[in-house]
Amino acid sequence: MKIRAIGLRDFRAFPSDYRFDFGDRNLALYGENGCGKSSLFHAFVEFFDLHRKATPFAEFRNIFIDPPSTDGHVTVEFSEGLPAVWSFGAPRPSGDTRVQQTALRVGCIDYRALLRTHFVHLDAKVNLFSLIVGDLLGNYPILLPGGRPSTIRESWRQVESSKPRTRHRSNLRLAHSSVSVFNDAVRQELPKLAAKASDLLAIFPNCKKMVLQFDFPGLLCDEGLKEFIRKEINLQVSFDGKILTGHHFLMNEARLSAIALALYFAGLLVSIPAPLPNAPQFPKILVLDDVLIGLDMSNRIPVLDLLEQLFADWQILLMTHDKVWNEIVRLRTQGKSWHYDELYVGEAQGGGEVPIHKPDGKGWGDYLARARDHLALSDERAAAVYARAAFESKIMRYCEKKKAKVEYHSDPRRIGAQVFWDALKKVVNEELSKTPTTDTKRPALIAIQAGFAGIEVYRKIVLNPLSHSAAASIARAEIQGAIDAIDNFGKLLDG
């Protein structure tokens, strides 16, 4: 069983209906900063948070919808059965067996999560108690006295609920018993987590001599204070056999990020429950939101190898705002059951920002259709954004097809539409100058060259990112003219 798609409405950055359909495959999602990637990430986090105190849907509504809607939802479509829906005002669908079991097999990691392993620790010790108990080993299955199945996270919650309010013998006995069960479970599994994390860490360049261990003194119930003390699981990092005290102050960002990823990946690999006998194989989901940015390129490639080797039976959703890295991921994974989507920032009617979703396989024609739809709704800003996206998509693909030489810039994000437009015109002009008058290709090239003027009319008026902040001054007819010009020119390029 896999997750086929996720739909959102009135959830954080997504004000209206959006649907990400990746068809049982992995998803690589490129998105500009502020386009809604993190909102999609949190949709997975929150949908599968089945704790009774989980945050209600109302806390995630889009604050710019006026008047507020009451039909928001996050919908997860599985490859088997009807969609599972979490709606505004309703609880999460925790009664759905697919949701219950997938919740035990979901790992959601963003760049903030990685900081919990090093950046937030200000003294020489790196105490990962909360991280390990709540996340890394939270889902690890254990058996409570009497044979009742549970998890380390639930065992810790049992400890917290057994906090003695008085020094009555029965209260203290319950607290000590809960602590003993918890300590035994954690002591048994910590070596497995450390060994697996050390193995994964060795995959990263310059990390092969590093070994991870944990120092767990064991939780205690202080009867005098009526409190639990020694909530410590301290990470120890050794390099070439020597323990590095305060390693998080000594190591560079790449190594610290590698340690963090190794810990998170190891936690998932050792704690995911085994398949249930005679039951469907429920999805295992790994959602990564910009977790590789702290790594240099030599470290990022091994992560792809690691995902391919150790998470081959997982469904991976990899999100990034780094365009170059996204292209590398696409090249490395092409033809390997991956789906590729893009998100951009657009402006809605009234000036608010809205995500613009470009599904895999939908290019300039889809953008043009959306531009026309928004123009019909008198949303000129969004129509202009989609028209520009259609124009840029078409000329970039043509330059790629013709192997056009594009002006180099050390920052790839600075290679804008003007660079590709100039390269396209140069290619067409040079090809036309070399094509004999009797060649059948010549009329098509002449038509393309003649089409330059039609595009240039709208280049500064509509097809310019800076024009959208003042879209109210752009006449509706000018946007319509730009859409038509792009449509005609695109058809010429298609030949």
C-alpha positions in Angstrom: 0.0 0.0 0.0 1.2 3.5 -0.8 0.0 7.1 -0.5 -1.2 8.2 -3.9 -2.0 11.9 -3.2 -2.6 14.6 -0.6 -5.1 17.4 -0.9 -5.3 20.6 1.1 -7.7 23.4 1.5 -7.5 26.3 3.9 -4.4 24.8 5.6 -1.7 27.3 6.4 -0.4 28.7 3.0 -3.0 26.9 0.9 -6.2 29.0 0.8 -8.1 27.1 -1.8 -8.0 23.5 -3.2 -4.6 22.0 -4.0 -3.8 18.4 -4.8 -0.4 16.8 -5.0 -0.8 13.6 -7.0 2.4 11.5 -7.1 0.7 8.2 -7.9 2.3 5.8 -5.4 5.8 7.2 -6.3 8.4 9.3 -4.5 8.1 13.0 -4.8 10.8 15.6 -5.4 9.3 19.1 -4.8 11.1 22.3 -5.7 9.7 25.4 -4.2 10.7 29.0 -3.8 11.0 30.3 -0.3 7.6 31.2 1.0 5.7 29.2 -1.6 4.1 26.6 0.8 6.6 23.8 1.1 6.7 23.9 4.9 2.9 24.0 4.9 2.8 20.7 2.9 5.4 19.3 5.3 3.3 20.2 8.3 0.2 18.7 6.6 1.9 15.3 6.9 3.2 16.0 10.4 -0.2 17.0 11.7 -2.4 14.5 9.8 -0.5 11.6 11.3 -0.2 13.1 14.8 -2.8 10.9 16.6 -2.1 12.0 20.1 -5.2 13.0 22.0 -3.7 16.5 22.6 -2.8 17.1 19.0 -3.4 20.6 17.7 -6.9 21.0 16.2 -7.4 22.0 12.5 -8.6 25.5 13.4 -5.0 26.4 14.5 -3.7 25.8 10.9 -6.3 27.8 8.9 -5.2 30.3 6.4 -5.5 33.7 8.2 -5.9 35.7 5.0 -9.3 34.1 3.9 -12.0 36.7 4.5 -14.6 35.7 5.6 -13.1 32.6 7.2 -14.0 29.3 5.6 -15.4 26.3 7.3 -14.6 23.7 4.7 -10.9 23.3 5.1 -9.4 19.9 5.0 -6.3 17.7 4.6 -7.1 14.6 2.6 -4.7 11.7 2.2 -5.5 9.3 -0.7 -4.2 5.7 -0.2 -3.7 3.3 -3.1 -6.4 1.1 -1.4 -9.8 2.2 -0.1 -11.5 5.6 0.1 -9.6 8.8 1.0 -8.9 9.6 4.7 -10.1 13.1 5.5 -9.2 15.5 8.4 -11.7 18.3 8.2 -12.1 21.6 10.0 -14.0 21.1 13.2 -13.5 17.3 13.1 -10.9 15.0 14.7 -8.2 13.3 12.8 -9.3 10.0 11.2 -7.6 7.9 13.9 -10.2 5.1 13.6 -8.9 4.3 10.1 -6.5 1.4 10.4 -4.5 2.7 7.4 -4.0 6.0 9.3 -3.2 4.3 12.6 -0.5 2.0 11.1 1.0 4.6 8.8 1.3 7.0 11.8 3.7 4.5 13.3 5.8 4.5 10.0 6.1 8.2 9.3 9.4 10.2 9.6 9.1 13.9 9.0 12.4 15.8 9.2 13.0 19.4 8.5 16.1 21.6 9.0 14.8 22.7 12.4 14.8 19.1 13.5 18.4 18.8 12.7 19.2 21.7 15.0 17.9 19.8 17.9 20.9 17.5 17.8 23.5 20.3 18.2 22.6 24.0 17.8 20.3 24.3 20.8 22.8 22.8 23.3 24.8 25.6 24.9 27.0 23.6 27.3 29.4 20.8 26.8 26.8 18.1 27.0 24.4 17.3 24.2 21.3 15.9 26.0 19.0 14.2 23.5 16.6 12.8 26.1 13.5 14.5 24.7 14.5 13.9 21.1 15.2 10.2 21.5 12.2 9.4 23.7 9.8 11.5 21.8 11.0 11.0 18.2 14.0 8.8 17.4 12.9 5.8 19.4 9.3 7.0 20.1 7.6 4.4 18.0 9.9 1.5 19.1 7.6 -1.4 20.1 8.0 -2.8 23.6 6.0 -5.1 25.8 4.8 -3.8 29.2 4.5 -6.1 32.2 1.7 -8.6 31.4 2.6 -8.7 27.7 0.7 -5.6 26.7 2.3 -4.0 23.5 3.3 -0.4 23.8 6.0 2.0 22.6 8.9 3.9 24.3 6.9 7.1 23.7 3.9 5.7 25.5 6.1 4.3 28.2 7.4 7.8 28.9 3.9 9.2 28.9 3.0 6.5 31.5 6.0 7.7 33.6 4.8 11.3 33.4 1.2 10.4 34.3 2.5 8.4 37.4 4.2 11.4 38.9 3.5 11.1 42.6 1.3 13.9 44.0 1.9 12.7 47.6 4.4 10.4 49.3 1.8 7.7 49.8 3.3 4.3 49.3 1.0 3.3 46.5 1.8 6.5 44.5 5.5 6.0 45.0 5.3 2.3 44.0 3.5 3.2 40.8 6.1 5.8 39.9 9.0 3.5 40.6 7.4 0.7 38.6 6.8 3.0 35.6 10.4 4.3 35.8 11.8 0.8 35.9 9.9 -0.3 32.8 11.0 2.8 31.0 14.7 2.5 31.9 14.8 -1.1 30.9 13.3 -0.4 27.5 15.6 2.6 26.8 18.8 0.8 27.9 17.9 -2.2 25.7 17.5 -0.1 22.5 20.0 2.7 22.9 23.0 0.5 21.7 21.0 -0.5 18.6 20.4 3.2 17.8 24.0 4.1 18.3 25.3 1.2 16.2 23.0 1.9 13.3 23.7 5.7 13.4 27.4 5.0 13.4 27.1 2.7 10.4 25.1 5.4 8.5 27.5 8.1 9.5 30.4 6.2 7.9 28.6 6.7 4.5 29.3 10.4 4.6 32.7 11.6 3.4 35.2 12.5 6.3 33.0 10.8 8.8 34.2 7.2 8.7 36.3 7.5 11.8 33.4 8.8 13.9 31.5 6.6 16.3 28.4 7.6 18.3 27.5 6.4 21.8 24.9 7.4 24.4 25.4 7.9 28.1 22.1 7.1 29.9 22.4 7.2 33.7 18.8 6.1 34.1 15.7 8.0 35.2 15.0 8.3 38.9 12.0 9.2 41.0 13.1 11.5 43.8 10.6 10.8 46.6 11.5 13.9 48.5 10.9 16.2 45.6 8.2 14.1 44.1 9.9 14.6 40.8 11.6 12.6 38.1 15.3 13.4 37.8 18.3 12.5 35.6 16.3 13.0 32.4 19.5 12.6 30.4 20.7 10.8 27.3 23.9 12.4 26.4 25.4 11.9 23.0 29.1 11.1 22.9 31.1 11.4 19.6 34.4 9.7 19.2 36.8 10.5 16.4 39.6 8.0 15.7 39.1 6.4 19.1 39.1 9.7 21.0 36.0 11.1 22.7 35.3 14.7 21.6 34.0 16.7 24.5 31.8 19.4 23.3 31.8 18.1 19.7 29.1 20.5 18.7 31.5 23.4 19.3 34.4 21.7 17.4 32.8 20.4 14.2 31.8 22.1 11.1 28.2 22.4 9.9 28.5 19.6 7.4 29.7 17.0 10.0 27.0 18.1 12.5 24.4 17.8 9.8 25.7 14.4 8.9 25.5 13.3 12.6 21.9 14.6 12.8 20.8 12.9 9.6 22.4 9.6 10.7 20.6 9.8 14.1 17.2 10.5 12.5 17.5 7.9 9.8 18.8 5.3 12.3 15.9 6.0 14.6 13.4 5.3 11.8 15.2 2.1 10.7 15.4 0.6 14.1 12.0 1.6 15.5 9.5 1.1 12.6 7.3 -1.9 13.6 7.4 -5.1 11.6 4.6 -5.9 9.2 1.5 -7.3 10.8 0.8 -11.0 10.1 -1.8 -11.5 7.4 -2.3 -7.7 7.1 -1.6 -5.2 4.3 1.9 -3.7 4.0 1.1 -0.2 5.3 3.0 2.8 3.9 6.3 3.9 5.3 6.7 7.6 4.6 9.9 9.7 4.9 9.3 13.5 4.4 12.5 15.7 4.1 12.1 19.4 4.0 15.4 21.2 3.2 17.4 18.9 5.4 20.4 18.7 3.0 21.1 22.4 2.7 23.7 22.3 5.5 25.6 19.6 3.6 28.1 20.4 0.8 27.6 18.7 -2.5 30.0 15.8 -1.7 27.8 15.0 1.3 24.5 15.3 -0.5 25.1 12.7 -3.1 25.8 10.0 -0.5 22.4 10.8 1.1 20.7 9.9 -2.2 22.7 6.7 -2.2 21.7 6.0 1.4 18.0 6.6 0.6 18.2 4.4 -2.4 19.9 1.5 -0.5 18.2 1.6 2.9 14.9 3.3 2.2 14.0 1.5 -1.0 10.7 0.3 0.4 9.8 3.7 1.8 7.9 6.5 0.0 10.1 9.6 0.1 9.0 13.2 -0.3 12.1 15.4 -0.7 11.5 19.1 -0.7 14.0 21.9 -1.4 14.3 25.6 -2.3 17.7 25.0 -4.0 17.1 24.9 -7.7 20.5 23.4 -8.6 20.1 20.7 -6.0 16.6 19.9 -7.3 18.0 19.4 -10.8 20.7 17.1 -9.5 18.1 15.0 -7.6 16.0 14.9 -10.8 19.0 13.7 -12.9 20.0 11.1 -10.3 16.5 9.7 -9.9 15.0 9.9 -13.4 13.4 6.7 -14.3 13.4 5.4 -10.7 9.8 5.8 -9.7 10.0 9.5 -8.8 7.5 12.3 -9.5 8.6 15.9 -9.8 6.5 18.9 -8.9 7.2 22.6 -8.4 5.8 25.4 -6.2 6.1 29.1 -6.8 4.9 32.3 -5.1 2.0 34.2 -6.8 -0.2 37.1 -5.9 -3.9 36.7 -5.4 -6.6 39.2 -5.8 -6.2 41.7 -2.9 -2.5 41.4 -2.8 -2.0 38.3 -0.7 0.5 35.6 -1.7 -0.7 32.2 -2.9 1.2 29.0 -3.9 1.3 28.3 -7.6 1.5 24.5 -8.1 3.2 23.1 -11.3 2.4 19.4 -11.4 4.9 17.0 -13.0 4.6 16.9 -16.8 2.5 20.2 -17.0 4.4 23.0 -18.6 3.5 26.2 -20.4 0.1 25.1 -21.6 -1.1 24.4 -18.1 0.3 27.9 -17.0 -1.6 29.6 -19.9 -4.8 27.9 -18.9 -4.4 29.0 -15.3 -3.6 32.5 -16.5 -6.8 32.7 -18.5 -8.8 31.3 -15.5 -7.4 34.0 -13.2 -8.0 36.7 -15.7 -11.6 35.6 -16.1 -11.9 36.0 -12.3 -10.4 39.5 -12.5 -7.3 38.4 -10.6 -4.9 40.3 -12.8 -1.8 39.7 -10.6 -2.1 36.0 -10.6 -2.9 36.0 -14.3 0.3 38.0 -14.9 2.4 35.6 -12.8 1.1 32.5 -14.7 1.7 34.2 -18.0 5.3 34.9 -17.0 5.7 31.3 -15.8 4.4 30.1 -19.2 6.8 32.3 -21.1 9.8 31.3 -19.0 9.0 27.6 -19.2 8.7 27.6 -23.0 11.9 29.6 -23.7 13.9 27.6 -21.2 12.8 24.3 -22.8 13.6 25.6 -26.3 17.1 26.6 -25.2 17.6 23.2 -23.7 16.4 21.5 -26.9 18.8 23.7 -29.0 21.7 23.4 -26.6 21.9 27.2 -26.5 24.8 28.8 -24.7 23.5 30.6 -21.7 25.4 33.3 -19.9 27.1 31.9 -16.8 26.5 33.3 -13.3 28.1 31.9 -10.1 24.7 32.1 -8.5 22.3 30.0 -10.7 19.3 31.9 -9.3 20.5 35.0 -11.0 20.1 33.4 -14.4 16.8 34.9 -15.2 14.4 35.0 -18.2 16.3 37.7 -20.0 19.3 35.5 -20.3 17.3 32.7 -21.9 15.4 35.1 -24.1 18.7 36.6 -25.4 20.1 33.1 -25.9 17.0 32.0 -27.8 17.0 34.9 -30.2 20.7 34.4 -30.8 20.2 30.7 -31.7 17.3 31.4 -34.0 19.1 34.3 -35.8 22.3 32.3 -36.2 20.4 29.2 -37.5 18.4 31.3 -39.9 21.6 32.9 -41.3 23.1 29.5 -42.0 19.9 28.0 -43.5 19.7 28.1 -47.4 16.7 29.8 -48.9 15.6 26.5 -50.4 15.6 24.7 -47.0 12.1 23.7 -45.8 13.1 24.7 -42.3 13.5 28.3 -43.3 9.8 29.4 -43.2 9.5 28.2 -39.6 12.6 30.0 -38.5 11.4 33.2 -40.2 8.1 32.9 -38.4 9.8 32.5 -35.0 12.0 35.5 -35.8 9.0 37.6 -36.7 7.4 36.5 -33.4 10.1 38.3 -31.4 8.4 41.6 -31.8 5.1 40.3 -30.5 6.8 39.1 -27.3 8.9 42.3 -26.9 5.8 44.4 -26.7 4.9 42.7 -23.4 8.3 42.0 -21.9 8.4 45.1 -19.7 4.7 45.5 -19.2 3.6 42.1 -18.1 6.3 39.5 -18.5 8.5 41.1 -15.8 8.5 39.9 -12.2 8.7 43.5 -10.9 5.6 44.5 -12.8 3.3 42.4 -10.6 3.7 44.5 -7.5 1.9 47.3 -9.5 -0.4 45.0 -11.4 -3.4 47.4 -10.9 -1.8 49.8 -13.4 -1.7 47.1 -16.1 -4.7 47.0 -18.3 -6.7 43.8 -18.6 -6.3 44.0 -22.3 -2.5 44.0 -21.9 -2.5 40.8 -19.9 -4.8 39.2 -22.4 -2.5 40.3 -25.2 0.5 38.8 -23.4 -1.3 35.5 -22.9 -2.2 35.4 -26.6 1.3 36.4 -27.7 2.9 33.6 -25.6 0.4 31.1 -26.9 1.1 32.0 -30.5 4.9 32.2 -30.0 4.9 28.9 -28.1 3.2 27.2 -31.0 5.8 28.6 -33.4 8.6 27.1 -31.2 6.8 23.8 -31.2 6.9 23.9 -35.0 
